[in-house]
Amino acid sequence: MTPPPTASTAPAAPRNLAAPAQPRPDRSRGEPVLDPAPKTSREQVALFLFITIPFLALIAAVPVAWGWGLGPLDVAIAGSAYVITGLGVTVGFHRHFTHGSFRATRPLRVALAVAGSLAIEGPVTRWVADHRRHHAFSDREGDPHSPWRYGETIPALTKGLFHAHVGWLFDAEQANPRRYAPDLLADRNVARVARAFPALVACSVLLPPALGGLLSWSWQGALTAFFWGSLVRISLLHHVTWSINSICHAIGERPFRSRDRSGNVWWLALLSFGESWHNLHHADPTCARHGVLRGQIDPSARVIRIFERLGLATDVRWPRADRLAARRT
């Protein structure tokens, strides 16, 4: 895998990011610019709907559960979908495709690309390009979703947290996969999964109600499975993922040295499958385990360990005592 691009050493404290967020490309070196054209109106509408409709369902989840109840079948369908798609993002999109924390066999590589796509967080090539750009300019000018973008006052941080959580998704210009993810574009199988993203979105939305209807043999089973297994599951996973961009770069403990403000937020660890141990991740991005200290549960690392024992994952970059000691504050 081509390593993600690197950036110059960051200053001691992030500066105001209100200036244009994208570094100028060096045309003499043939560096492609970001997608210069804004998103089409159809893309903007689709993005708005896939954010707001599941979020409204998430808000309605408590009163709906109180009135209708939450049956075992709904729990099973929603829980399974959350685990599969969530690990597709954390183990697949993030630790494997973005950072190369381990090598995967071809079938596992394709399966991880599909599972991550079912989370409806964008095609794998786009997701990886955005995240590699984030690491290249973390909490500095050029970072697509830093909560410190507008400054460090309370009003500025409030605005920055909203931008880091969800506002950045509506930016007209995004990281160009040709610049930040050429290795994935060159992978025929991964590129094919990326092109199939619209079909995978449809599968992610429609498969839970289909299972609910078939297993309960009722329209009500299909409806409740659609509510819990599609809408609530999609929104919950979205906001947990986005919280790593916003919350974990604003608060949290920082036991390891990093060039940004990434922190550990323990109460997000289980829902994020270990991603919220974010400080070590930015201190050592290619490490396959993020929760390296005592009591830090990291389900994604456990899954990678299982893949390794099954012979599906090799060259896993597990944490080493000397590297951890060198990065301790």
Buried (B, 14 or more C-beta within 10 A) or exposed (E): BEEBEEBEEBEEEBBEBEEEBBBEBEEEEEBBEBBEEEBEEEEBEBBEEBBEBBBEBBEBBEEBBEEBEBBEBBEBBBEBBBBBBBBBBBBBBBBBBBBBBBBBBEEBBBBBBBBBBBBBBBBBBBBBBBBBBBBBBBBBBBBBBBBBBBBEEEEBBEBBBBBBBBBBBEBEBBBBBBBBBBBBBEBEEBBEBBEBBEEBBEBBBEBBBBBBBEBBEEEEBBBBBBBBBBBBBBBBBBBBBBBBBBBBBBEBEBBBEBBBBBBBBBEBBEBBBBBBBBBBBBBBBBBBBBBBEEEBEBBBBBBBBEBBEEEBBEEBBBBEEEBBEEBEE
